[in-house]
Amino acid sequence: MYVHLCVRVYLFIKDVEQDDADEAIAIASVKKGELCDNTELLPTVIIDTTLTNSSILPTQGMLEEGRVVTVRDLLKGLYEKACQQKLWGLVRHTAGMLGKRVEDLAKAVTDLLVRQKQVTVGMPPNNEYTITAPLPEIELRQLIHDTYGDDESTAMLTQELMVYLAMFIRTEPQLFHEMLRLRVGLIIQVMAKELSRTLNCDGEAASEHLLNLSPFEMKNLLYHILSGKEFAVSIARGNLSIVSCKSSRVSKKSQIGLGDQEGDDALIATIDDRQGQWLRRRRLDGALNRVPRDFYSRVWSVLEKCQGLAIEGRILPQSLTQEMTTGELKFALEVETALNQIPQPEYRQLVVEALMVLTLMTEHNMVPSLGGIIYVEHLVHKANQLFLEDQRKVQGDAMLCCAKSKEGKDQQAASGMLLCGGAAYICQHLYDSAPSGSYGTMTYMARAVALVLDCVPKHGEMECVIS
């Protein structure tokens, strides 16, 4: 296999024709006493990372004009050839295998940190590392590649996005308001999901499209994700382009345009604007760790009136209000760390909404005390239960999935997701509900708080201040 791949790389770099390449590979196979049935050329094949395994000695390789050609030499040639042909997916993958670093990576991370934005790499919950202090470029590269293991393409994309994030925070800092941590792994995930939605393809195909975007289009897509501006995807001559739309509403569906063979762009709307808009918005805000204005100081006020807040097994004790002030960054990071235990972005946003209902109760002095430790996830799941009960009464959309069965157990799938696609056993139709209105998420959160918390009077009249 080593011989086959080396020959394939070498012949691709040298622009050898397919028939000649097949013959050369067959000859190399025979010389090594091996058989090679697959004669596809390398551009359509991801290189196996074992090519750079330390067990292959630098002196091993093929000869060209009396000079030893090592695997690293072949990779360098492949990288240069991919750059010339603008095969960006191959460029990122070979750059990762060669151990290349994006220019000014350490400076980019420092620019983010000095503006009080922590950076995480990897995917939650078990493989995410937080960068809290400046690091040398070599250590940064090693940290990123250790986090992603053999996924060289995503490791290089992570470096690339960190540089773009630093560019944006220098030129448009308003994009990062109410964001304490920039979770690059989740940002990559949501970028792929946006391409999957607009291109109407599966996740694997969307990831391939993402990795093959040019640096300019990658930066353009990241900007639209951060700003919430609407965009369309245009395909002309096989290349993807991110095109801004007139509407800047994040909740509006994107469009996709397909160019004809001559390359003329035509943007065609494909999906109903309303369906999925709030689910998409919650996923975006959750992936970006975006919270409402003054969120952390308002959570501090909630902690003053209860013994603690439990989020995904992590408890924020009331004692934090005695150790830290309401506007202290350290307190905000404590709350953020608890929220970051939640791996699903849309579920994280529902937990944020539940916390906002509790803050409204404290701000309007509805009760003198909120009691003991409040398990915020219990409020969210109670809200989901109330939502499904109402859906059964009005024969709503959830009757197609979670509201079919009273318990909903027959609708559960593996990995904490329902068959309707809802994460953490919350119906997807609740995720896709607007916050306000009779059937809005905030309404159900308020009802859940009234039912779950013992401090809320169960009888008599109480002025409602949540609308």
C-alpha positions as CSV (number, residue, x, y, z in Angstrom):
1,M,0.0,0.0,0.0
2,Y,2.9,2.4,0.8
3,V,4.3,1.8,-2.7
4,H,1.0,2.3,-4.4
5,L,0.2,5.6,-2.7
6,C,3.7,7.0,-3.2
7,V,3.5,6.2,-6.9
8,R,0.1,7.8,-7.1
9,V,1.2,11.0,-5.5
10,Y,4.3,11.1,-7.7
11,L,2.4,10.6,-10.9
12,F,-0.2,13.1,-10.0
13,I,2.5,15.8,-9.4
14,K,4.1,14.9,-12.7
15,D,0.9,15.2,-14.7
16,V,1.1,11.6,-15.9
17,E,-1.8,10.5,-18.1
18,Q,-4.3,7.9,-16.6
19,D,-3.2,5.0,-18.9
20,D,0.5,5.6,-18.2
21,A,-0.2,6.0,-14.5
22,D,-2.1,2.6,-14.4
23,E,0.9,1.0,-16.1
24,A,3.4,2.6,-13.7
25,I,1.5,1.5,-10.6
26,A,1.2,-2.0,-11.9
27,I,4.9,-2.2,-12.6
28,A,5.6,-0.9,-9.1
29,S,3.2,-3.5,-7.7
30,V,4.8,-6.3,-9.5
31,K,8.3,-5.3,-8.4
32,K,7.2,-5.4,-4.8
33,G,5.3,-8.6,-5.3
34,E,2.0,-6.9,-4.7
35,L,-1.3,-6.6,-6.5
36,C,-3.1,-3.3,-7.1
37,D,-6.7,-3.4,-8.3
38,N,-7.7,0.2,-7.6
39,T,-6.3,2.5,-10.2
40,E,-7.9,5.8,-9.2
41,L,-5.6,8.7,-9.1
42,L,-4.9,10.6,-5.8
43,P,-7.0,13.8,-6.4
44,T,-10.1,11.8,-5.6
45,V,-8.5,9.9,-2.7
46,I,-7.7,11.3,0.8
47,I,-4.1,10.4,1.7
48,D,-3.7,7.9,4.5
49,T,-1.9,9.6,7.4
50,T,0.3,6.5,7.8
51,L,2.4,8.0,4.9
52,T,4.1,10.3,7.4
53,N,4.4,7.6,10.1
54,S,7.8,7.8,11.8
55,S,8.4,4.1,11.1
56,I,9.1,5.1,7.5
57,L,12.8,6.1,7.5
58,P,13.7,9.4,5.7
59,T,16.2,7.6,3.6
60,Q,13.5,5.3,2.1
61,G,11.7,6.4,-1.0
62,M,11.9,6.3,-4.8
63,L,14.7,7.6,-7.0
64,E,14.4,10.5,-9.4
65,E,17.5,11.4,-11.4
66,G,19.6,9.7,-8.7
67,R,18.0,11.6,-5.8
68,V,15.9,9.9,-3.1
69,V,12.3,11.0,-3.2
70,T,10.8,10.6,0.3
71,V,7.2,10.6,1.3
72,R,7.6,14.2,2.6
73,D,9.0,15.3,-0.7
74,L,5.9,13.8,-2.4
75,L,3.6,15.6,0.0
76,K,5.3,18.9,-0.6
77,G,4.9,18.5,-4.3
78,L,1.2,17.5,-3.8
79,Y,0.6,20.5,-1.6
80,E,2.1,22.9,-4.2
81,K,0.2,21.2,-7.1
82,A,-3.1,21.5,-5.0
83,C,-2.4,25.2,-4.4
84,Q,-1.9,25.8,-8.1
85,Q,-5.1,24.0,-9.0
86,K,-7.0,25.6,-6.1
87,L,-8.1,22.2,-4.7
88,W,-8.7,23.7,-1.2
89,G,-9.7,20.6,0.5
90,L,-6.5,18.9,-0.5
91,V,-4.5,22.0,0.3
92,R,-5.8,22.0,3.9
93,H,-5.3,18.2,4.3
94,T,-1.7,18.1,3.0
95,A,-0.9,21.3,4.9
96,G,-2.0,19.5,8.1
97,M,0.1,16.4,7.3
98,L,3.2,18.6,6.6
99,G,2.7,20.3,10.0
100,K,2.2,23.7,8.5
101,R,0.9,26.6,10.6
102,V,-1.4,29.4,9.5
103,E,0.5,32.7,9.5
104,D,0.1,34.9,12.6
105,L,-1.8,32.2,14.5
106,A,-0.4,33.1,17.9
107,K,-1.1,36.8,17.3
108,A,-4.7,36.0,16.3
109,V,-5.3,34.1,19.5
110,T,-3.7,36.9,21.6
111,D,-6.0,39.5,19.9
112,L,-9.0,37.4,20.9
113,L,-7.8,36.9,24.5
114,V,-6.9,40.6,25.2
115,R,-10.5,41.4,24.3
116,Q,-11.7,39.0,27.0
117,K,-12.8,36.3,24.6
118,Q,-11.7,32.8,25.5
119,V,-11.2,30.3,22.6
120,T,-12.0,26.6,22.6
121,V,-11.0,24.0,20.1
122,G,-12.5,20.5,19.6
123,M,-16.0,19.3,20.1
124,P,-17.9,19.2,23.4
125,P,-18.5,17.6,25.8
126,N,-15.4,15.4,26.2
127,N,-12.9,16.7,23.6
128,E,-13.0,20.4,24.0
129,Y,-10.0,22.4,25.2
130,T,-10.1,26.0,26.3
131,I,-7.3,28.4,25.5
132,T,-7.2,31.0,28.3
133,A,-3.7,32.4,27.9
134,P,-1.4,33.3,24.9
135,L,0.7,30.4,23.6
136,P,3.6,30.1,21.2
137,E,2.7,29.1,17.7
138,I,4.3,25.7,17.9
139,E,2.4,24.9,21.1
140,L,-0.9,26.2,19.6
141,R,-0.5,24.0,16.5
142,Q,0.4,21.0,18.6
143,L,-2.6,21.6,20.9
144,I,-5.0,21.9,18.0
145,H,-3.7,18.8,16.2
146,D,-3.7,16.8,19.4
147,T,-7.4,17.8,19.9
148,Y,-8.5,16.6,16.4
149,G,-6.2,13.5,16.2
150,D,-5.9,12.3,12.6
151,D,-8.4,14.8,11.2
152,E,-5.8,17.0,9.6
153,S,-8.3,18.9,7.5
154,T,-10.4,20.1,10.5
155,A,-7.2,21.0,12.4
156,M,-6.1,23.3,9.6
157,L,-9.6,24.7,9.2
158,T,-9.6,25.5,13.0
159,Q,-6.3,27.5,12.6
160,E,-7.8,29.3,9.6
161,L,-11.0,30.3,11.4
162,M,-9.1,31.5,14.5
163,V,-7.2,34.0,12.2
164,Y,-10.5,35.2,10.6
165,L,-12.2,35.6,14.0
166,A,-9.3,37.8,15.1
167,M,-9.7,39.9,11.9
168,F,-13.4,40.4,12.6
169,I,-12.9,41.3,16.3
170,R,-10.4,44.0,15.3
171,T,-12.6,45.5,12.6
172,E,-16.2,44.7,13.8
173,P,-16.1,44.1,17.6
174,Q,-19.9,44.5,17.8
175,L,-20.3,41.0,16.2
176,F,-18.9,39.5,19.5
177,H,-21.1,41.3,22.0
178,E,-22.5,39.0,24.7
179,M,-20.1,36.3,23.7
180,L,-17.4,35.2,26.3
181,R,-16.1,32.0,24.6
182,L,-15.6,31.4,20.9
183,R,-16.1,27.6,20.4
184,V,-14.4,27.0,17.1
185,G,-15.5,23.3,17.0
186,L,-19.2,24.3,17.3
187,I,-18.7,27.1,14.8
188,I,-17.4,24.6,12.2
189,Q,-20.3,22.3,13.0
190,V,-22.9,25.1,12.4
191,M,-21.2,26.2,9.2
192,A,-21.5,22.7,7.9
193,K,-25.2,22.5,8.9
194,E,-25.9,25.8,7.2
195,L,-24.3,24.4,4.0
196,S,-26.3,21.2,4.4
197,R,-29.5,23.2,4.7
198,T,-28.9,25.5,1.8
199,L,-27.5,22.8,-0.5
200,N,-30.1,20.2,0.6
201,C,-27.4,17.6,1.2
202,D,-26.4,15.3,4.0
203,G,-23.8,16.1,6.7
204,E,-20.9,14.3,5.1
205,A,-21.4,16.0,1.7
206,A,-21.8,19.4,3.5
207,S,-18.5,18.8,5.4
208,E,-16.8,18.1,2.1
209,H,-18.2,21.3,0.6
210,L,-17.1,23.3,3.6
211,L,-13.5,22.0,3.5
212,N,-13.3,22.8,-0.3
213,L,-14.4,26.4,0.1
214,S,-11.8,28.9,-1.0
215,P,-10.2,31.0,1.9
216,F,-12.3,34.0,0.7
217,E,-15.6,32.1,0.7
218,M,-14.7,30.5,4.1
219,K,-14.2,34.0,5.6
220,N,-17.4,35.2,3.9
221,L,-19.4,32.3,5.3
222,L,-18.0,32.9,8.8
223,Y,-19.0,36.5,8.6
224,H,-22.6,35.7,7.7
225,I,-22.8,33.2,10.6
226,L,-21.5,35.7,13.1
227,S,-23.6,38.6,11.9
228,G,-26.8,36.7,11.4
229,K,-27.1,38.2,7.9
230,E,-29.0,36.2,5.3
231,F,-27.0,34.6,2.5
232,A,-27.4,32.4,-0.5
233,V,-25.1,29.8,-2.1
234,S,-24.4,30.1,-5.8
235,I,-22.8,27.3,-7.8
236,A,-21.0,28.3,-11.0
237,R,-18.5,26.2,-12.8
238,G,-18.4,23.8,-9.9
239,N,-17.4,26.4,-7.4
240,L,-19.4,27.5,-4.4
241,S,-19.9,31.2,-3.7
242,I,-21.5,32.9,-0.6
243,V,-23.8,35.7,-1.7
244,S,-25.4,38.3,0.6
245,C,-29.2,38.7,0.4
246,K,-31.1,41.9,1.0
247,S,-32.8,40.5,4.1
248,S,-30.7,40.6,7.3
249,R,-33.2,38.6,9.4
250,V,-31.4,35.6,10.8
251,S,-34.7,33.7,10.9
252,K,-35.3,33.8,7.2
253,K,-34.3,30.7,5.2
254,S,-31.3,30.9,2.9
255,Q,-31.6,30.3,-0.8
256,I,-29.5,28.3,-3.3
257,G,-28.7,29.2,-6.8
258,L,-27.5,26.8,-9.5
259,G,-25.4,28.0,-12.3
260,D,-25.9,26.6,-15.8
261,Q,-23.1,25.1,-17.8
262,E,-22.1,28.6,-19.1
263,G,-21.7,29.7,-15.5
264,D,-24.7,32.1,-15.3
265,D,-25.9,32.5,-11.7
266,A,-29.5,32.1,-10.8
267,L,-30.7,32.2,-7.2
268,I,-33.7,30.0,-6.6
269,A,-35.7,30.0,-3.3
270,T,-36.2,26.4,-2.2
271,I,-37.8,26.2,1.3
272,D,-40.6,27.9,3.1
273,D,-39.3,30.9,5.0
274,R,-41.1,30.1,8.3
275,Q,-40.4,26.4,8.8
276,G,-37.3,25.8,10.9
277,Q,-36.4,29.5,11.5
278,W,-36.4,29.4,15.3
279,L,-34.6,26.1,15.4
280,R,-31.9,27.5,13.2
281,R,-31.7,30.6,15.2
282,R,-31.3,28.7,18.5
283,R,-28.6,26.5,16.9
284,L,-26.7,29.5,15.7
285,D,-26.9,31.4,19.0
286,G,-26.1,28.3,21.0
287,A,-23.0,27.5,18.9
288,L,-21.8,31.1,19.2
289,N,-22.5,31.1,23.0
290,R,-24.6,34.2,22.4
291,V,-26.8,35.3,25.4
292,P,-29.2,38.2,26.1
293,R,-27.9,41.5,27.2
294,D,-26.9,41.7,30.9
295,F,-27.5,38.0,31.2
296,Y,-24.8,37.1,33.6
297,S,-25.5,39.9,36.1
298,R,-29.2,38.9,36.0
299,V,-28.3,35.3,36.8
300,W,-26.3,36.7,39.7
301,S,-29.5,38.2,41.1
302,V,-31.3,34.8,40.7
303,L,-28.6,33.1,42.8
304,E,-29.1,35.7,45.5
305,K,-32.7,34.3,46.0
306,C,-32.0,30.6,45.8
307,Q,-29.5,28.1,47.2
308,G,-28.0,27.3,43.8
309,L,-28.6,26.5,40.1
310,A,-27.9,23.1,38.7
311,I,-27.1,22.9,35.0
312,E,-26.1,19.6,33.4
313,G,-24.8,18.2,36.7
314,R,-22.8,21.3,37.6
315,I,-24.1,23.4,40.5
316,L,-23.6,27.1,40.8
317,P,-23.9,27.7,44.6
318,Q,-25.3,30.8,46.2
319,S,-21.9,31.5,47.8
320,L,-20.7,32.7,44.4
321,T,-22.6,36.0,45.0
322,Q,-20.6,36.5,48.2
323,E,-17.3,35.8,46.5
324,M,-17.8,37.7,43.3
325,T,-19.6,40.9,42.2
326,T,-22.5,41.0,39.8
327,G,-20.5,42.4,36.9
328,E,-17.3,40.4,37.5
329,L,-15.9,38.5,34.5
330,K,-15.0,35.6,36.8
331,F,-18.6,35.1,37.7
332,A,-19.7,35.2,34.1
333,L,-17.1,32.5,33.2
334,E,-18.5,30.3,36.0
335,V,-22.0,30.5,34.5
336,E,-20.6,30.0,31.0
337,T,-18.6,27.0,32.0
338,A,-21.8,25.4,33.4
339,L,-23.7,26.1,30.2
340,N,-20.9,24.7,28.1
341,Q,-21.5,21.3,29.7
342,I,-24.5,21.1,27.3
343,P,-23.3,19.7,24.0
344,Q,-26.4,20.5,22.0
345,P,-26.5,24.3,21.0
346,E,-30.3,24.5,20.6
347,Y,-30.9,22.8,24.0
348,R,-28.4,25.2,25.6
349,Q,-30.5,28.1,24.3
350,L,-33.7,26.7,25.9
351,V,-31.8,26.5,29.2
352,V,-30.8,30.1,28.7
353,E,-34.5,31.0,28.2
354,A,-35.5,29.1,31.3
355,L,-32.9,31.1,33.3
356,M,-34.3,34.3,31.8
357,V,-37.8,33.5,33.2
358,L,-36.2,33.1,36.6
359,T,-34.5,36.5,36.2
360,L,-37.8,38.1,35.4
361,M,-39.3,36.6,38.6
362,T,-36.5,38.1,40.7
363,E,-36.5,41.5,38.9
364,H,-40.3,41.9,39.5
365,N,-40.2,40.6,43.1
366,M,-42.8,38.0,42.4
367,V,-41.7,35.9,45.4
368,P,-39.3,36.7,48.3
369,S,-37.2,33.6,47.7
370,L,-36.9,30.9,45.0
371,G,-36.1,28.2,47.6
372,G,-33.4,25.5,47.4
373,I,-31.3,24.3,44.4
374,I,-33.1,24.8,41.1
375,Y,-32.5,22.2,38.5
376,V,-32.9,24.2,35.3
377,E,-33.1,21.2,33.0
378,H,-36.2,20.0,34.9
379,L,-37.9,23.3,34.0
380,V,-37.1,22.8,30.3
381,H,-38.4,19.2,30.3
382,K,-41.5,20.2,32.1
383,A,-42.1,22.9,29.5
384,N,-41.7,20.3,26.8
385,Q,-44.3,18.1,28.6
386,L,-46.7,21.0,28.8
387,F,-46.1,21.8,25.1
388,L,-46.9,18.2,24.0
389,E,-50.1,18.2,26.1
390,D,-51.3,21.4,24.3
391,Q,-50.3,19.9,21.0
392,R,-52.5,16.9,21.6
393,K,-55.4,19.2,22.5
394,V,-55.1,21.3,19.3
395,Q,-53.9,18.4,17.1
396,G,-50.7,20.4,16.4
397,D,-47.6,19.5,14.3
398,A,-46.1,17.6,17.2
399,M,-48.8,15.0,16.7
400,L,-46.7,13.7,13.8
401,C,-43.9,12.7,16.3
402,C,-43.5,13.2,20.0
403,A,-47.2,13.9,20.9
404,K,-48.3,10.6,19.4
405,S,-47.6,8.7,22.6
406,K,-48.4,10.3,25.9
407,E,-45.1,9.2,27.3
408,G,-43.2,9.7,24.1
409,K,-40.9,6.8,24.9
410,D,-41.5,5.0,21.6
411,Q,-40.3,8.1,19.8
412,Q,-36.8,8.0,21.5
413,A,-33.7,7.2,19.5
414,A,-30.1,6.7,20.6
415,S,-27.7,9.5,21.6
416,G,-30.3,11.6,23.5
417,M,-32.3,12.5,20.4
418,L,-35.8,11.9,19.4
419,L,-36.8,10.5,16.0
420,C,-38.1,13.9,15.0
421,G,-34.6,15.2,15.4
422,G,-35.1,17.0,18.7
423,A,-31.9,17.0,20.9
424,A,-31.9,16.0,24.6
425,Y,-35.4,14.5,24.4
426,I,-37.0,17.8,23.6
427,C,-39.5,17.9,20.7
428,Q,-38.1,19.6,17.6
429,H,-41.3,21.5,17.3
430,L,-40.7,23.2,20.6
431,Y,-37.2,24.2,19.5
432,D,-38.8,25.7,16.4
433,S,-41.4,27.7,18.4
434,A,-41.0,31.5,18.7
435,P,-40.2,32.7,22.3
436,S,-43.4,34.8,22.6
437,G,-47.1,34.1,22.0
438,S,-49.6,31.6,23.5
439,Y,-47.6,28.7,22.3
440,G,-44.2,30.3,22.7
441,T,-41.3,28.8,24.6
442,M,-41.2,31.5,27.2
443,T,-44.9,30.9,28.0
444,Y,-44.2,27.2,28.6
445,M,-41.1,28.0,30.6
446,A,-43.2,30.3,32.8
447,R,-45.8,27.7,33.3
448,A,-43.1,25.1,34.1
449,V,-41.6,27.4,36.8
450,A,-45.0,27.9,38.4
451,L,-45.6,24.1,38.6
452,V,-42.1,23.0,39.6
453,L,-41.0,25.6,42.1
454,D,-42.6,25.2,45.5
455,C,-42.1,29.0,46.2
456,V,-44.7,30.0,43.6
457,P,-48.3,30.1,45.0
458,K,-50.5,27.4,43.6
459,H,-53.7,29.3,44.4
460,G,-55.0,32.8,44.2
461,E,-54.1,35.6,41.8
462,M,-50.7,36.7,40.8
463,E,-49.9,39.6,38.4
464,C,-48.2,38.2,35.3
465,V,-45.3,40.4,34.1
466,I,-44.0,38.0,31.4
467,S,-45.2,38.7,28.0
